[in-house]
Amino acid sequence: MVKAAKEIKQEPLEKQLWKAADKLRKNIDAAEYKHVVLGLIFLKYISDSFEEHFAKLQAGLGDYAGSDPEDKDEYKAENIFYVPPESRWPHLVAQAKQPDIGKFADAAMDAIEKENPSLKGVLPKVFARQNLDPASLGGLIDLVGNIALGDAKSRSADVLGHVLEYFLGEFALAEGKQGGQFYTPRSIVELLVMMLEPYKGWVFDPCCGSGGMFVQSEKFVEEHQGRINDISIYGQESNQTTWRLAKMNLAIRGIDSSQVKWNNEGSFLNDAHKDLKADFIIANPPFNASDWSGELLRNDGRWQFGTPPAGNANFAWLQHFVYHLSPAGIAGVVLAKGALTSKTSGEGEIRKNLIAEGNLIDCIVNLPGKLFLNTQIPAGLWFMNRARNNGHPRKDQILFIDARNLGHLINRRTLELSREDIQQIASTYHAWRNASAIPAQAGIQPYEDIKGFCASVPVERVTELDYVLTPGRYVGLPDEEDDFNFPERFVALKAEFQAQLLEEAALNKAIAESLARVVINE
């Protein structure tokens, strides 16, 4: 009898591609190499989209009868980038084995920027550098050429977008601490978006990194059968290299990034959207930033709840977010855990004013450690809601969620939240926030406090604890830990300690006797 061959589980496409691309890296640092790889993925995407529409125009059927496939306006009308002949993927592939392939790739990027003003200054021109081996670059071009399996734009965008997102995460891991500046781990972005549910309105991120918050917001709307055109995105980034990544990340998915701005002064000194009042703010600002130019902004109008310390931007960010929220707006932001308890340099007073005067704090989530690539600083999520005084069913309460025990390791140093973890946290918040809804009609489970995980706490209780917002102070211990028998455990520990002392005394006595015998023998 012939034994059936054992089925070999094949790795996902993006992992296979990453391994192959990483092998070609050789002596190039990940921080530099990412622009080479991500730039090629972007070029492949826009070339695929162009070629598909080019074929329709060339066929001249139906609405395209008499169309000129080289007419740039034909592509602009369909929100497709026009790709000049020297930038089209088949042309690049034809030159892939040439020793000067890097010059061809740089020229392709230049030509695309000239034809598409929205991409001006965005695309990388790094392919002709001496430390990039032409054979390796040619190998990368062949590799990227195998990504889009099929010719439909939607399929191509989905596959290429997924690969791009995966590569952004892998490059962030490879870069370590510096990589975290442009990339917020996907599970945290998914959690923020699932809790906020940005179906419709203006979405703002004033420290937008590579644009992950925007991508996930659009994806969320799509998954829930909403209309992508019902949301508009606004962003700002002070690092030009990171801003370029964001523009490519958004363009590859057809997301309008015209309001994602760059200036090297940053959101505090040069607010690119001064008059914006957003429906949703989703952000992961740098933790505990000390170089935010606070001394230059002591009397800024944004500090409604107190002047933030010049040496730490945490409470400057919180008030910047509040300033940009619409009257019914809601913000979900990541912040260092220290901001939940700090009283130094007036931070405690600002936190008190956000709670007591502004009644803005809706929910606090304590996150597990090891989630972030660039820091081991513990973090939490703050949800601030401008509508708490306008019919909010729990306007006099704050929801605390302690999620420190959730998540799983994906490698030795990094943790991530599973889909189930994200659903558990988000559904708890939704159930709490929709307290006035009839569960059967709203399709949600009624909210209940769960010891060790979540608690709905009156603001008066938070006031009694001096406005400390650490969830562990309020949610208590899980039931199994609540049954802890302290007297019994104390007796057991005491017995163990005494036994250890006896063992040590016996050992010391034996050592002393051995030394004495040695002295006598000598």
LOTOR-140615 format. One line per 5 residues: number of its first residue (from 1); for each residue x, y, z of C-alpha. Coordinates in pm, 1 decimal, decimal comma, always signed. Example, Ala and Ser with C-alpha at 12.3 -4.5 7.8 and 13.67 -1.06 7.14 Angstrom:
1) +1230,0:-450,0:+780,0  +1367,0:-106,0:+714,0
//
This chain:
1) +0,0:+0,0:+0,0  +140,9:+337,0:-99,4  +170,5:+569,7:+196,2  +12,9:+909,4:+136,4  +263,3:+1189,0:+113,0
6) +265,1:+1415,0:+416,3  +107,7:+1749,7:+336,9  +351,7:+2036,1:+377,4  +199,9:+2351,7:+514,4  +307,3:+2642,1:+297,4
11) +393,7:+2975,1:+455,2  +181,1:+3277,5:+362,0  +296,0:+3470,2:+57,3  +408,3:+3774,1:+256,8  +636,4:+3564,1:+480,1
16) +793,5:+3389,3:+184,1  +855,1:+3724,4:+17,2  +1001,7:+3875,6:+333,2  +1249,5:+3590,4:+377,3  +1356,2:+3613,7:+15,3
21) +1388,8:+3993,3:+27,4  +1582,3:+3981,1:+354,5  +1833,6:+3737,0:+203,0  +1904,8:+3991,0:-69,8  +1975,4:+4264,6:+187,3
26) +2338,4:+4163,7:+245,5  +2530,0:+4456,3:+396,7  +2251,8:+4714,1:+379,9  +2099,3:+4837,7:+705,0  +1726,6:+4764,8:+744,6
31) +1649,6:+5136,4:+788,2  +1790,4:+5206,1:+440,6  +1680,3:+4883,5:+275,9  +1312,9:+4939,6:+357,2  +1297,0:+5229,8:+111,4
36) +1431,5:+5007,1:-165,2  +1180,6:+4726,2:-105,8  +875,6:+4938,3:-23,3  +948,8:+5169,0:-315,7  +947,9:+4874,1:-556,6
41) +621,6:+4739,3:-410,4  +464,4:+5081,5:-462,8  +593,2:+5104,6:-819,2  +457,0:+4757,7:-896,8  +114,8:+4853,1:-762,1
46) +69,3:+5174,2:-958,5  +209,6:+5009,4:-1270,4  -38,5:+4719,6:-1237,3  -328,3:+4963,8:-1194,4  -213,5:+5166,9:-1493,8
51) -163,6:+4861,4:-1719,0  -510,9:+4730,2:-1641,3  -675,7:+5059,5:-1735,4  -443,2:+5099,2:-2035,1  -571,8:+4765,7:-2171,0
56) -934,4:+4882,9:-2138,6  -861,1:+5207,7:-2320,0  -667,7:+5026,5:-2588,9  -954,9:+4782,9:-2646,8  -1185,8:+5082,3:-2694,2
61) -1505,3:+4903,1:-2595,1  -1823,5:+5066,1:-2459,9  -1750,3:+5385,7:-2267,8  -1387,2:+5364,8:-2378,4  -1457,9:+5377,6:-2753,7
66) -1217,7:+5615,9:-2925,0  -1009,2:+5664,9:-2608,0  -638,3:+5736,7:-2624,8  -451,8:+5503,0:-2385,3  -173,8:+5762,8:-2347,0
71) -413,8:+6045,0:-2252,1  -328,4:+6133,3:-1891,0  -677,8:+6269,7:-1824,6  -824,9:+5923,0:-1884,2  -636,1:+5797,7:-1578,1
76) -698,9:+6103,0:-1365,3  -1073,6:+6058,4:-1417,7  -1048,3:+5706,9:-1269,4  -822,2:+5814,0:-978,1  -534,5:+5612,1:-1126,7
81) -175,8:+5737,6:-1140,1  -46,3:+5792,3:-1492,8  +275,1:+5590,6:-1538,3  +506,0:+5705,9:-1819,3  +667,3:+5439,9:-2043,7
86) +1006,6:+5448,2:-1870,0  +840,9:+5379,5:-1531,5  +621,3:+5085,9:-1627,8  +701,4:+4758,9:-1460,8  +769,3:+4557,6:-1781,5
91) +1030,7:+4818,8:-1879,7  +1202,7:+4787,3:-1541,6  +1196,5:+4406,5:-1558,6  +1360,9:+4422,6:-1902,7  +1652,8:+4614,1:-1747,6
96) +1674,6:+4405,1:-1427,6  +1997,2:+4225,8:-1527,6  +2177,9:+4542,0:-1636,0  +2468,8:+4662,9:-1417,9  +2311,3:+5011,7:-1407,2
101) +1959,2:+4891,3:-1309,6  +1971,9:+5133,0:-1013,8  +1977,8:+5431,5:-1249,8  +1676,0:+5295,7:-1438,0  +1483,4:+5253,2:-1109,5
106) +1567,2:+5606,7:-989,0  +1467,1:+5748,5:-1328,1  +1136,6:+5559,0:-1308,2  +1057,5:+5718,1:-971,5  +1152,3:+6064,2:-1098,6
111) +931,2:+6031,7:-1404,7  +628,1:+5922,9:-1197,5  +665,9:+6221,9:-964,2  +680,6:+6460,4:-1263,3  +357,2:+6318,9:-1405,0
116) +171,8:+6303,6:-1069,7  +205,2:+6621,5:-858,1  +49,5:+6452,0:-551,8  +356,5:+6223,9:-535,3  +612,8:+6503,9:-562,8
121) +893,5:+6448,2:-311,6  +740,4:+6120,2:-192,2  +908,1:+5837,9:-384,7  +1253,8:+5703,7:-291,5  +1545,7:+5763,9:-529,1
126) +1797,0:+5534,6:-358,6  +1846,3:+5257,2:-611,9  +2175,4:+5370,9:-768,2  +2366,9:+5383,9:-439,8  +2697,9:+5200,2:-437,8
131) +2611,3:+4977,5:-140,1  +2315,2:+4829,6:-329,1  +2441,6:+4543,1:-540,3  +2283,2:+4553,7:-891,9  +2236,6:+4174,5:-890,3
136) +2048,3:+4196,7:-560,0  +1832,2:+4480,6:-694,0  +1753,2:+4274,2:-1003,4  +1660,2:+3983,2:-779,8  +1426,3:+4209,9:-582,3
141) +1256,6:+4328,7:-899,1  +1195,0:+3967,4:-1001,2  +1066,5:+3891,7:-650,7  +824,0:+4186,0:-635,1  +708,3:+4098,3:-985,7
146) +559,7:+3776,6:-848,9  +343,3:+3945,8:-582,3  +23,0:+4034,2:-767,4  -133,3:+3701,3:-860,2  -400,7:+3813,2:-1105,0
151) -460,5:+4133,1:-1297,0  -764,9:+4285,0:-1130,1  -683,4:+4615,1:-961,4  -878,7:+4530,1:-647,6  -697,3:+4196,6:-609,7
156) -362,4:+4356,9:-682,6  -423,0:+4635,4:-432,1  -535,6:+4388,4:-168,1  -236,6:+4156,7:-211,6  +20,0:+4432,9:-251,6
161) -130,3:+4634,2:+33,5  -117,4:+4334,4:+263,5  +244,3:+4265,5:+167,8  +335,4:+4631,6:+222,1  +172,6:+4632,1:+567,1
166) +353,1:+4311,1:+664,0  +687,0:+4446,9:+541,4  +642,0:+4770,6:+738,3  +602,7:+4564,0:+1055,1  +900,7:+4340,8:+974,9
171) +1124,4:+4638,2:+900,3  +1018,0:+4798,3:+1227,3  +1119,1:+4477,6:+1409,1  +1448,1:+4462,8:+1220,1  +1527,4:+4823,9:+1306,3
176) +1438,6:+4776,4:+1672,0  +1400,8:+5095,7:+1873,8  +1411,1:+5337,7:+1580,5  +1157,1:+5136,6:+1380,8  +882,3:+5202,8:+1631,3
181) +884,0:+5569,5:+1536,4  +708,8:+5498,9:+1207,9  +505,2:+5192,0:+1300,1  +238,9:+5124,3:+1562,7  +188,8:+4747,6:+1609,2
186) -111,6:+4629,2:+1413,4  -301,7:+4477,7:+1707,4  -297,7:+4812,5:+1892,7  -422,0:+4997,1:+1583,6  -698,0:+4739,2:+1536,0
191) -801,8:+4775,5:+1900,6  -821,6:+5155,9:+1882,7  -1021,6:+5147,0:+1560,3  -1257,7:+4873,9:+1679,1  -1329,6:+5067,1:+1999,3
196) -1386,7:+5400,4:+1822,6  -1582,2:+5264,2:+1521,7  -1503,7:+5549,2:+1278,6  -1784,3:+5483,7:+1028,8  -1840,9:+5839,8:+915,5
201) -1674,0:+6177,4:+956,0  -1329,3:+6332,9:+981,6  -1047,1:+6114,3:+1118,0  -735,0:+6291,8:+1245,7  -389,5:+6173,7:+1353,2
206) -144,5:+6459,0:+1424,0  +152,0:+6218,6:+1463,2  +56,3:+5973,8:+1191,3  +376,5:+5774,4:+1131,2  +337,0:+5551,6:+825,2
211) -42,6:+5593,5:+820,8  -151,5:+5267,9:+984,4  -436,4:+5433,0:+1176,6  -589,8:+5561,0:+852,4  -551,8:+5230,2:+670,0
216) -721,1:+5043,6:+952,6  -1005,0:+5299,5:+972,7  -1083,0:+5255,3:+603,0  -1053,8:+4877,6:+637,5  -1293,0:+4885,4:+934,0
221) -1554,8:+5075,0:+732,9  -1518,7:+4830,2:+443,7  -1551,5:+4527,1:+671,8  -1871,8:+4667,7:+819,2  -2017,8:+4740,2:+476,5
226) -1993,5:+5113,6:+515,3  -1902,9:+5369,9:+253,4  -1533,5:+5458,3:+230,7  -1619,8:+5801,4:+90,7  -1803,7:+5883,0:+412,2
231) -1475,1:+5934,5:+598,8  -1199,6:+6186,0:+530,1  -851,3:+6165,1:+676,4  -627,7:+6440,9:+810,0  -277,5:+6388,7:+937,8
236) +56,3:+6543,1:+1017,5  +407,9:+6400,2:+1050,0  +732,1:+6578,7:+1138,4  +969,8:+6313,1:+1001,5  +985,7:+6352,3:+623,4
241) +1104,1:+5994,7:+562,7  +813,3:+5858,0:+764,5  +570,2:+6094,5:+588,9  +684,0:+5949,3:+256,1  +607,1:+5599,6:+382,0
246) +260,4:+5718,4:+487,5  +189,5:+5870,1:+146,3  +290,6:+5546,9:-29,6  +100,8:+5333,0:+221,0  -217,9:+5530,5:+156,3
251) -173,7:+5564,6:-219,6  -136,3:+5189,8:-264,7  -489,4:+5152,5:-125,2  -639,2:+5441,5:-316,6  -687,7:+5648,8:+1,1
256) -680,7:+6025,1:-49,8  -376,1:+6153,6:+140,3  -391,8:+6516,2:+22,8  -456,3:+6629,9:+382,8  -167,1:+6431,0:+531,1
261) +87,9:+6706,7:+578,3  +456,8:+6726,9:+660,1  +661,7:+6997,5:+823,1  +974,0:+6947,2:+1032,2  +848,2:+7169,9:+1313,3
266) +574,2:+6926,0:+1415,6  +217,5:+6958,4:+1540,2  +290,3:+7177,8:+1842,1  +495,4:+7451,5:+1674,9  +334,8:+7437,0:+1330,3
271) -13,7:+7288,5:+1343,9  -100,4:+7201,9:+982,6  -473,5:+7176,6:+1058,6  -531,5:+7467,4:+1296,2  -906,5:+7494,9:+1234,9
276) -987,1:+7123,7:+1215,4  -1245,4:+6985,7:+1455,9  -1237,0:+6609,2:+1404,7  -1501,3:+6347,9:+1472,0  -1234,9:+6091,4:+1558,6
281) -874,1:+6124,6:+1669,8  -660,7:+5810,2:+1667,8  -297,8:+5857,5:+1767,3  +16,3:+5709,2:+1916,5  +236,0:+6009,1:+2006,3
286) +598,8:+5963,8:+2120,2  +610,5:+5862,4:+2488,1  +740,6:+6118,1:+2741,3  +893,7:+6341,0:+2469,9  +1117,2:+6604,6:+2630,3
291) +1210,9:+6799,9:+2315,9  +867,1:+6924,9:+2214,2  +950,8:+7300,4:+2240,5  +735,2:+7344,8:+2548,3  +925,5:+7655,0:+2663,3
296) +818,5:+7835,1:+2346,2  +450,8:+7755,9:+2401,9  +388,4:+7849,1:+2765,2  +86,5:+8067,6:+2682,9  -59,9:+7862,3:+2397,6
301) -439,1:+7866,8:+2367,8  -457,4:+7488,1:+2353,2  -366,3:+7451,3:+2722,4  -724,1:+7485,2:+2845,5  -670,5:+7251,0:+3139,7
306) -324,8:+7364,5:+3251,3  +19,4:+7440,8:+3110,8  +205,4:+7113,9:+3039,3  +564,1:+7079,6:+3167,6  +839,4:+7173,4:+2923,6
311) +1015,7:+6843,5:+2992,4  +732,5:+6605,4:+2902,6  +481,3:+6630,9:+2616,2  +224,2:+6375,5:+2739,7  -28,2:+6629,6:+2866,0
316) +46,3:+6865,0:+2578,3  -60,8:+6586,9:+2341,0  -378,8:+6517,4:+2539,7  -480,7:+6883,5:+2527,4  -384,2:+6910,5:+2158,8
321) -623,0:+6621,9:+2090,7  -903,3:+6778,8:+2294,5  -852,9:+7110,0:+2111,3  -906,9:+6933,9:+1777,1  -1219,9:+6737,0:+1875,9
326) -1561,2:+6838,9:+1747,3  -1838,8:+6892,0:+2008,2  -1935,5:+6525,6:+1965,8  -1584,2:+6401,2:+1887,4  -1402,8:+6113,5:+2053,1
331) -1030,6:+6038,1:+2076,4  -848,5:+5711,5:+2134,6  -478,2:+5756,1:+2204,4  -180,8:+5560,0:+2332,5  +15,3:+5715,0:+2618,1
336) +286,3:+5611,1:+2861,9  +135,0:+5458,2:+3173,2  +303,9:+5716,7:+3396,2  +53,1:+5977,9:+3277,0  -218,1:+5790,9:+3470,9
341) -58,5:+5875,6:+3806,3  +203,9:+6150,3:+3757,6  +176,1:+6460,3:+3977,3  +503,6:+6626,4:+3886,4  +523,0:+6970,1:+3723,0
346) +147,1:+7022,1:+3735,4  +54,1:+6703,8:+3547,9  -170,9:+6586,7:+3832,0  -361,7:+6913,3:+3819,0  -413,2:+6885,3:+3440,7
351) -539,5:+6528,5:+3479,3  -776,0:+6644,8:+3753,8  -910,0:+6922,5:+3529,2  -963,2:+6683,5:+3237,1  -1179,2:+6469,7:+3470,5
356) -1350,2:+6717,1:+3704,2  -1372,9:+7029,8:+3490,5  -1391,3:+6887,8:+3139,2  -1561,3:+6554,3:+3218,0  -1372,7:+6417,5:+2916,9
361) -1236,9:+6080,5:+3026,9  -1456,0:+5797,5:+2901,6  -1236,1:+5490,9:+2936,0  -883,6:+5386,3:+3034,5  -729,9:+5057,7:+2914,3
366) -417,4:+4920,4:+3082,0  -216,3:+4739,8:+2812,2  +14,7:+4439,5:+2859,5  +390,7:+4490,3:+2833,0  +611,2:+4405,8:+2532,8
371) +357,1:+4532,0:+2277,1  +578,9:+4806,9:+2140,3  +889,2:+4767,2:+1928,4  +1061,7:+5087,9:+2034,4  +1013,5:+5096,7:+2410,9
376) +960,4:+4885,0:+2719,6  +772,4:+5171,8:+2888,4  +429,8:+5043,2:+3007,4  +142,1:+5202,2:+2816,5  -230,1:+5254,5:+2831,7
381) -512,2:+5378,4:+2609,4  -705,1:+5696,6:+2687,0  -1051,9:+5751,2:+2539,8  -1169,4:+6110,5:+2565,0  -1527,0:+6194,5:+2467,6
386) -1652,7:+6549,9:+2414,0  -2014,9:+6424,6:+2415,4  -2017,0:+6302,6:+2778,2  -2225,0:+6601,1:+2886,6  -2472,1:+6559,3:+2600,9
391) -2685,6:+6253,0:+2668,2  -2406,6:+6009,3:+2749,8  -2567,0:+5727,3:+2955,7  -2266,7:+5706,9:+3188,7  -2156,6:+6068,7:+3205,1
396) -2079,1:+6037,8:+3577,4  -1869,1:+5720,3:+3542,7  -1537,2:+5612,0:+3391,1  -1475,0:+5265,3:+3253,4  -1150,3:+5099,0:+3358,1
401) -1021,3:+4792,9:+3172,6  -712,9:+4602,4:+3288,1  -585,2:+4404,1:+2988,6  -237,3:+4327,6:+3127,2  -303,3:+3953,5:+3127,0
406) -410,2:+3939,7:+2762,0  -189,9:+3888,5:+2456,1  +58,0:+3623,2:+2341,1  +426,1:+3625,2:+2247,9  +511,0:+3629,0:+1876,6
411) +883,7:+3616,9:+1949,9  +1109,9:+3638,9:+2251,8  +1068,8:+4014,9:+2292,6  +732,3:+4102,4:+2143,7  +371,2:+4044,2:+2244,7
416) +56,4:+4099,4:+2040,0  -316,1:+4098,7:+2111,0  -519,0:+3828,2:+1940,3  -840,8:+3896,0:+1752,2  -1028,4:+3748,8:+2051,8
421) -844,1:+3981,2:+2293,7  -932,2:+4283,2:+2081,8  -1295,7:+4174,2:+2057,4  -1317,4:+4122,6:+2435,1  -1188,1:+4471,7:+2515,2
426) -1386,0:+4650,0:+2242,8  -1716,4:+4473,2:+2316,1  -1678,3:+4558,8:+2686,1  -1643,9:+4927,1:+2598,6  -1936,2:+4918,8:+2354,7
431) -2163,5:+4745,4:+2605,6  -2069,7:+5001,9:+2870,5  -2113,1:+5300,8:+2638,9  -2452,6:+5177,4:+2513,3  -2603,7:+5136,5:+2857,5
436) -2924,9:+5311,2:+2753,9  -2985,7:+5066,8:+2466,6  -3202,3:+4759,2:+2507,3  -2954,8:+4470,9:+2461,1  -3192,6:+4259,3:+2250,5
441) -3249,3:+4549,5:+2012,2  -2889,5:+4675,3:+2010,9  -2745,7:+4329,3:+1950,2  -2500,0:+4362,3:+2239,1  -2455,1:+4195,9:+2575,4
446) -2536,9:+4412,2:+2878,7  -2234,3:+4550,8:+3058,2  -2118,1:+4390,6:+3385,6  -1816,3:+4459,2:+3605,4  -1570,3:+4167,4:+3597,3
451) -1327,4:+4145,4:+3886,0  -972,4:+4178,6:+3769,2  -1073,6:+4295,6:+3420,5  -1322,1:+4584,6:+3410,5  -1511,2:+4822,1:+3638,5
456) -1745,0:+5114,8:+3581,4  -1641,1:+5362,1:+3849,3  -1823,5:+5678,3:+3966,0  -1620,1:+5994,1:+3912,1  -1663,8:+6061,4:+4285,3
461) -1459,8:+5749,0:+4360,2  -1184,9:+5865,3:+4123,3  -1187,9:+6199,8:+4303,7  -1143,9:+6020,6:+4638,5  -832,5:+5850,5:+4499,1
466) -688,6:+6188,9:+4397,3  -766,4:+6145,3:+4026,4  -534,3:+5849,7:+3977,8  -643,6:+5659,2:+3664,7  -460,8:+5327,7:+3697,7
471) -718,4:+5054,0:+3618,5  -566,0:+4816,7:+3873,8  -681,0:+5051,1:+4152,2  -1043,4:+4999,9:+4053,0  -1099,1:+4659,9:+3893,1
476) -974,4:+4455,5:+4191,3  -845,3:+4098,9:+4174,8  -998,8:+3814,5:+3975,4  -1226,6:+3586,3:+4178,3  -968,1:+3309,3:+4195,5
481) -715,3:+3555,1:+4340,0  -978,6:+3706,8:+4567,1  -1003,8:+3374,0:+4752,1  -639,4:+3405,4:+4860,1  -605,4:+3283,2:+5224,1
486) -349,4:+3520,3:+5371,1  -313,1:+3365,0:+5720,4  -270,8:+3017,8:+5573,2  -14,0:+3135,9:+5319,1  +173,4:+3331,4:+5589,2
491) +208,8:+3021,0:+5806,8  +333,3:+2819,8:+5508,4  +588,2:+3084,1:+5410,4  +707,1:+3112,8:+5769,5  +760,8:+2735,5:+5787,4
496) +951,4:+2742,6:+5454,9  +1168,2:+3027,8:+5582,2  +1247,5:+2849,9:+5908,7  +1334,1:+2529,5:+5724,9  +1566,2:+2726,4:+5497,8
501) +1737,3:+2883,9:+5800,9  +1790,9:+2539,3:+5955,5  +1941,9:+2410,9:+5628,7  +2175,6:+2710,3:+5608,2  +2279,0:+2666,8:+5974,5
506) +2356,4:+2298,4:+5918,3  +2556,2:+2380,9:+5606,5  +2753,4:+2652,6:+5787,0  +2827,7:+2412,8:+6073,9  +2954,9:+2148,1:+5831,7
511) +3179,0:+2403,1:+5656,7  +3318,7:+2522,9:+5992,1  +3393,4:+2166,4:+6102,2  +3570,1:+2092,5:+5771,7  +3784,5:+2404,6:+5803,8
516) +3871,6:+2312,2:+6163,6  +3989,8:+1966,5:+6055,0  +4206,8:+2121,8:+5783,9  +4372,0:+2354,9:+6037,6  +4441,1:+2064,4:+6281,0
521) +4592,0:+1848,9:+6005,6  +4823,2:+2132,2:+5903,0
//
